[in-house]
């Protein structure tokens, strides 16, 4: 019984720290006035041609490995690197999202109920040691609560 309590406490602490580290897809590089859009998601600032296209609540920044990223609005997102986020969340969608190859360091791709009936497609999702064939496409289904 004590083990369960410790596990829940650890999970709660992890969730709180993960929430504060979210950054939002902002390819227009404005003050998050334009939500979502088309662009290239770069793994790091050292990638040739990279731009700081993530909004942290104050400034446009580069994504760092293991950061938790959020997509809102709609868009087609190419990738260079490929990026290695901790978690990926889709919410408040106004249209479909298509995302290029992504290496997920964490363990969650979440499509929230606010995504509506829009489609989310990740063209290649590598998770930890699981490496799909290059032609494999991962379609993320929206989950529903009972």
N, C-alpha and C positions, 0 to 999 in steps of 0.2 A: 504494500500500500504506500509506503514512503517513496518507493521508486517512482510511482505514478505522480505523486505530488512534485517531486524534483523535476521530472520530465516536463510537466505542465509549466512549471515556473521557468525553466530554461526556454521552452518554446515561446512563452509570453515575452521574455526579455529579448529573444532573437527577433520576434515580430515587431516589437517597438523600435529596435535599432534599424531594422530593414526599412520600415516605413519612412523614417527620417532621411534615408539615403536615396529616395526616389528622384529620378530626373525625367523630364518630359520631352518627347520628340518635338523639335522645333526647327525644321529645315529652313524656314524663312528668316531665322535669326533675328526676330523681333522680340519685343518684350512679352512674348507668348500671346500676342493679339490674334495671330493666325494659328488656329489649333490644327495640328497635323499637317499633311501635305506630302508631296513627292520629294525625294532626295536620296543621298547616299549616306549610309550609316557606317562611319569609320571606326575601326577598332581602337585607334590611338591617334594622338596629335602628331605622331611621327610618320603616319601614313601619307605618302605623297598626295597633295591636293586636299588634305583633310581640312574641315572647317568645324568650329564649335557649334554643333547643331542640336544641343540638348539644353533645356531650360531647368535651372536648379531652384527657381523661385526668386532669384535675384539677377542672375547673369546667364548668358549663353556659355556653355562649357563643353569640353570634350568628355566623352564617356570613358571611365576607367574600368578595367576588368572587375567583375563581380558586383558592379553597381546594379541597382534595381531600376528597370526602365519602364516607362508608361507611354503607350500610344493612345492618342485620342483623335477625334475627327475621322479622316480617311486618307489613304495614300498608297503609293507604290514606293517601296523602300529597297534600293539596291544596297549591297553590303561590300565593304572592302576590309579585309583583315583575316578572317571574319571576326565580327564582334564577339565578346565573351561576357554577357551580362550575368548577374546573379539570378534575377527573375525577370520575366516579361509579362506585363499586364496590358490588356486592351480594354478600354472603357469609354463611355460617352462617344460612341462611334456615330458618324453621320453618313458613312458609306463603308465600302469594303477596304480591307488592308491586305496587301501582298508584301511579304518581307523576304529578302534573299537569304542566303546561307547564314546561319547563326549557330554559334557554339554556346550552349547553355551551361554555365558553370554551376548554377543552382539547380533546383529541382522543380521549378514551377513555371508554366505558361498558363496564365489565367485570362479568361474572357468573361468579364463581369456582365451581369444582367443588363447594365446600361448600354451594352453594345447593340442591343436590339436584335434584329434579324439579319444583321450584316455578317458577311463572311470574313474570316481571317485565315490566310494561307501563309505558312512559312515554307518556302521552297526547298529548304534542306535544314533540318534541325539536328545537330549533333549534341547528344547529352552524355556527359562524362565519357565513359569508355564505350558507350553504344555509338557506333558509327554507321549510319545508313548508307546504302549505295548512293553514288553521286546523282542518280536519276530519281531518287525517292523524294516524294513531296509529302510533307506533313500538313494535314488539314486539321486545324484545331476546332473542335466542336464546342459550342457554347453549353455550359452546364446549367442545369435548372435545379432549384431547391424544391423539395417536396413540401 
